[in-house]
Amino acid sequence: MILAHGIGGRADLPLPGELVLQAGGFVVLVSFLAVGLTWRRSRFHTAVPGRPLPAAVQRLADSDRVRLGLRCLMLALLAYLLAQAFGGAPDPDDNAAPRALYVLLWVGIVPASLLFGPVWRVLNPLRALHRGLSTVLRLPPAGYRELPPALGYWPAALGLTVFVWLELVPGARADPPVVGGFMAGYAVLITAGALRYGPSWFDRADPFEAYSSLVAALSPVGRAGYPGDHHEVELRNPFRGLNAVPPAPGLVAVLAVWWGSTVFDGVSGTPWWATTSQVAAAASGIPVELIATGVLAALIALVAGSYRLATGALARELVSTLIPIAVGYTIAHYASLLLVEGPRGLAQLADPSAPALGGAPAPLLIAVIQVAAILVGHVVGVIAAHDRVVALSPTADTGTPAGTDTRADTGTPADTGTLADTATPAAAPIEGSALTESRRLADQVPLVLLMIVYTMIGLYLLVIA
C-alpha cells in the first residue's frame, strides 16, 4: 500500500496522549534547569582523546582497497536497481527500487550512521564512479576548481529538498520509473559536480552523504574531530562528536529541511490532512500536490525562521544542537516503517517479488522506541546547547578565550572514510556572544522554549494525530 512515506506504512500507537505530552515538556524543561544551574564550565569544547579500537579494526577502517571494494559493490547494486526501476515490474510492491531508496537508504541510513559513523561516505558508489571516470578520462582527481567556501551545505540542502518533496508529495512517487529517474539524476548531477570540484563536492553536495555525516556526529564510533582528521578510529563521547561539527553556510537549511519535512510527513499522514487538503483543492481549484508543496515549503521555512529567531547571533554556533532533535524524531517517526518494510526491502534485493516477512512489531516495543527517541534527542540537544553557550562565555573555565574554536583545521581531508569536509574553519568570535554569567540562562530560554515546542509537536504527531 502506497502511503505518505514513498512506500509502505507506519504504525502509530494508542498511547495516553495528554500524559505523554505533559511528560515530554516537563522532561525538557527540567533538564534545562538542571544543566543551567549546575553546568558552570564547558565539558565538550576541547578535544579529549577517546579509546582507540583494536589495530585490526584500524587497518580495516584505513584500507583504501576495502573502501573501494565496498563502493564498487554499491555501484553494481545501483546499476541493478536502475535496471529494476526501468525494466522491472511496474508494481512498486514487486520492484526492488522503491524500498531500496525510501526505506533501506533514507530510513536505514539514520540508525546505521548513529551506530557506525558516516556509513554513506564509506559506501557511496558515486565516489567509485568519480574515481573511475577520472582515471579513464584522465581528469584531475581533485577537480578543476576549488569548492567555494561560501557554498557550504547549500547544494546538499537543495538536493535534500528535492528528495523529501519526491518522497512526500507526488502521487506517483513510488512508481519504479519515477524512482529510477531520481536515482539516475542524482548520480549524474553529483558525479558531474565531483568531476569539477573534486571529492570535497561529495561532502557538501551529496544530500545522503551530508545527512549520514551529520547523524554520525552523534555516533560513539568516530575519529577525533569533524572532519577528516588523520586520527585513529576510537570510541568517543558523542557530545564531543556533536561539538566538533563545524559551522558552515547552509547547515541551518539542511537541518530545517530535515526536521520540517519529517513534521510534514507526520501531518500529511493524518485523517485531518486528507480531508482538509481535498476540501481546499476542491474550493480553490489548486491541485492537492501543489497545496502539499506549499505546506512543505512553509514548514521548512518556519523551522529555519523560528530557530534563527530563537538563537539570534548564536544561530551559526548552535545549529549542531538541532541534530539530536532531528535524529530523535526521525527514529521515532520511522521506527515501525523500518522494522516492517526493511526486511522486505533486503529480501527484494535478491528477489523483487519477495513477499512481506513476518508480522507487525510489538506495539510496546514501538512505543518505547518512539517516546524514548524524542525525549532523549531533546535532552541531548538541551545539554549540547548549554555546553556550547558556556564555552562561548568569557567566564567559562575552558582554558581558551571566548569565541575560540578548538576544533582542528586540517584543510582538505584525505579520503579516509571519516566525517569529511573541505575545511574546518575555526569559529570566529560572534558579535554579541560575550555572555555574562547572569545572562547564560536568559540567552538560552528562547531556544529551550523552541525545543519544548518541537517536543510537543513530535509527540503529538505520534500519539494523537
Disulfide bonds with the S-S distance in Angstrom:
none
